[in-house]
Amino acid sequence: MKVARFYAPGDIRIEEAPEPVPGPDELKIRVHACSTCGTDLKIFRHGHHHIDPPRVIGHEIAGEVVETGAEISGWAPGDRVQVIAAIPCGECADCRRGWRTICPNQLSMGYHFDGGFAEYMIVPQRVLRVDGLNRIPDGLSYAEASVAEPLACVLNGQEFAQVGEGDTVVVTGAGPIGCLHVRLARARGAAAVYLVELNRGRLDMAADIVKPDAAICGSETDPVQAVLDLTDGRGADVIITAAAAGKAQEDGLKMAARRGRISFFGGLPKDNPIIACDSNLVHYRELTIYGANGSSPEHNKRALELIATGAVPVDDLITHRLKLDGVLDAIDTVASGEAIKVTIEPAAV
């Protein structure tokens, strides 16, 4: 079979490999769609401390069961499935409290296990043990199902920050995650959703698809003032920073209404993670700052349902579909900002 294997920063190779054979407690799937994300770009450029190369990467995975191990029940060849990316242990103190997104023993597809940039892959027992393999609802394409993984992360962030009916929500960052945040906030009953982005072309492309109530170009205007103007000086109830930028987080504090909630959704570069936080804003306005870290198996299940019911459409966010040979082109496209979502379809002929 053909795989895209990471060897070192700047070195991903398309090569032939033996088809994997499932163990007695594993499944083998044919990968029909594995969407790309900014993390794949970071891995390509810098590697990752959880990846011991060589490793087949790709973690937004949907495919078809083709073989089951002797000890597997409940699954059969032909089943259409979506695979979680972040795999909690299910046994630690945090998992037992229901906090599976922050499991200290978490493993990940495409990091600790070979991922979805391959024609076939193994779903390890660790995924099955935490109920991390999900049936794709009828009528949902593999490509759409692959977007359930990033949507699951978005769902975790918005549930934690309590996005709900009547909220005014600001989303900073017009990439695929930002677009999903706009759509999910609407589905959760937000009264208004504003999208902020520095890059004018990226903002226009995203806004044309997800139709925020206002699109604010941060390189052309002060986004804090723009949000205050849109809200008659009150500020927004929820600010979600779906961008790896310290200034976005600092601005989020300044544009929050009293008792506002700020979700630091996008992590900052590890060599520059410190921001200036006006503690008096947090104190006197009774602001709450939330983190957001990945998703749980349950988030993945509910994300699939949100996509399948049409509550959060994703098909129009997939702007590019490439074959497995095009993985490097996909990563270049992600880096260019010329796409919303780029999906690799290894099973395409």
Secondary structure, DSSP 8 states (H G I E B T S, - for coil): -EEEEEEETTEEEEEE-------TT-EEEEEEEEE--HHHHHHHHH--TT--SSEE---EEEEEEEEE-TT--S--TT-EEEE-SEE--S-SHHHHTT-GGG-TT-EEBTTTB--SSBSEEEE-HHHHHTT-EEE--TT--HHHHHTHHHHHHHHHHHHHTT--TT-EEEEE--SHHHHHHHHHHHHTT-SEEEEEES-HHHHHHHHHHH--SEEEETTTS-HHHHHHHHTTTS-EEEEEE-SS-HHHHHHHHHTEEEEEEEEE-S---TTS------HHHHHHHT-EEEE-----HHHHHHHHHHHHTTSS--GGGEEEEE-GGGHHHHHHHHHHT--SEEEE-TT--
